[in-house]
Each structure stands twice: as C-alpha cells, then as structure tokens.
Amino acid sequence: MIRVGEAVFVDIGAWIALALTRDPLHARAAAAWAQLLGAGARLHTSVPVVIETFTFLDRNTTRQVALTWKESLSTVGKLRILPSTRRDLERAWRYFDRPDLHKLSAVDAVSFVMMTDRRIRMAFAFDGHFAEASFQMIG
C-alpha cells in the first residue's frame, strides 16, 4: 500500500509498460500509476533509467514513440530525475558480489544505491531484483 506523499522510484520496466499499450503489463502499470498519482507520491527516476528506457523504446518501437515518452516526462508534476555520479557507480559494483542478484543490470545496481541514499523504500518496478535487494514493489 502506498502512503500519501511517499517517495517512489520508477524503474525502466514500469516506464515501458506505461508507454506501450500492447505491453502485457500495461494494465497493471496504468492501475499502479493511477494509485501513485492519486496518493501524491513523490516520484523519482534517474538519468540512467531515462537513457535506457528511451533506448529501448527507440530500438523496439519507433523514434516517435521514444520522443513522445521523453516529452511526457515533463508533464509528470512530482517527478524528479536524479543525476548519477561516479561515486554511485563505484558503490553499485558491490551489488554484483551478491549471489541472490543473478543477472542484475548495472542500471539497477545504480538505482539501488540512489534509492538507499535518498531513503526511498518503494519501487514502481516489475523487476524482482528490487524485492531481492529489500525494496518494496508496487506494480
């Protein structure tokens, strides 16, 4: 359950599911998104997540879909796009020492560092690695 005004990190899979109506997770993503907006969640994502999402949409749909998604980010009132630093990346490599995080992406590991630093405990994600790294998931 999302609390009013809670900080939530939006991951790549959630963005993709929201952007693509044909995505099998679209209905779940849309319902979760409505819940987040209704609760006034403070939404966060990161530069690496934006880049990876845009690249996925550009390569798997059309350039226009990717550009439309990018433009839609500016309409999300409570969205903060977090910068990523070299220090974040250096700290992220530690997650690859964990055997329970099999096939973890570097972007997810950086996301975990950023979430931990900002005390964000909730992820709007469909990637089980977030739960394995002890974050609560919505979606």
N, C-alpha and C positions, 0 to 999 in steps of 0.2 A: 504494500500500500504506500502510495506517495503522500508525503506530508505537504501541507501548504508551504510554498516558498522553498522547498528543498532543492539543493544543488544536485543536478543530474548531468552526467557525461553522456553525450550522444556519439555512438560508435558508427563505423562505416556501414555495417550491415543494416542498421536502423535507417540511415540516410538512404541507402539503396532501396530498401523495401518501401520507404515513403515515396521515393521518386518514381518508382516503376509500378504501375497498376497491375502489370502482369506478373509481378514477383509473387511467389507463393505465400510470402509473409506480409504482403501489403495490407490485408485487412487487420491483422494483429498489430502491425505498426501504426496504422491510422487510428485504431482504438487507443493504443498506448499514447500516441501523440496528443489526442484529444484530452486524455486524462492528465497528461503533463501540463498542457496549456491551461486546462481548467483549474488545476491546483496552483497555477502561477509559479511553476518550477523555474528555478534559475538554471538555464540550460548552458552547458559548456561543451565545446568540442575543441579540436586542436588543429593547428596548421597541417601536421602530417595526415590527420584524418581527412581534412578537406582535400588535400592533394590526392590522396589515394582514392577517395570517393569520386572526385572529378575524373581521374584517370580511368577508373572502372567504367563509369558512365560513358565516357568518350569512346572507349575501346569496344564496349559491348552494346551500345545503342547508337546514338548519333551525336555529333558535336553539339547540335542544337539542344538536345536533352541535357547534356552536361552543362551547357551555358545557362539554360533555364534554371537548373538546380542551383548553380552558383549564384545566380541573381536572387533566387528565393531566400537565400540565407540572410539577405539584408532586410527581409520582411519579418523575420523572427525577432520580436521585440526584446526578449530576455536571453538572447544568445550571445555568449562571449566566446570568441575564438582565441584560444590560448596559444602563445608562441612556444616553440620548443627550443631548448638550449642544448649546447654541447654537454653540459652537466647532466641534463635529463637523459641524454643518450648514454652517457657513461654509466649512470646508475641503472638504466634499463637492462644492460647486459647481464646484470645479476639474476634476472628472472630466468635466463637460459640455463642456470645451474639447477633449476627445479625440475625434477623428473616428472612431476604431475602436470607440467605445462608443455606437453608434447605438441610439436608443430605450431608453436607460438610465433606470431609475427613480431617483427621489431617495432612496428607501429603500435601494436597492442601493449608491448612492454613499456614503451614510452608513455602511453596513455595511463598505465598503472602508476608510474612514477608521478605523473602530473596530478592524477586523482588523489593519490596519497598525500602529496604536498599540500593540496588545497582542501583536504578532508572531505572529498566527495566520495560518498559511500555507495551511490546508486548509479548504475549504468543502464542506459537505454540501448540495449545490445541483444543480438541473437547468437553471440559467440560465447560458448561455455567457458572459455578461458577467464572471462571476467568473474564468474562464480568460483572457479577454481582458485583465483587469486584473492578470494574473500570479499568481493564486491557483491552487493545485491543487484539483481537484474529486474528490469521492467521490460516488457516486450514479448 
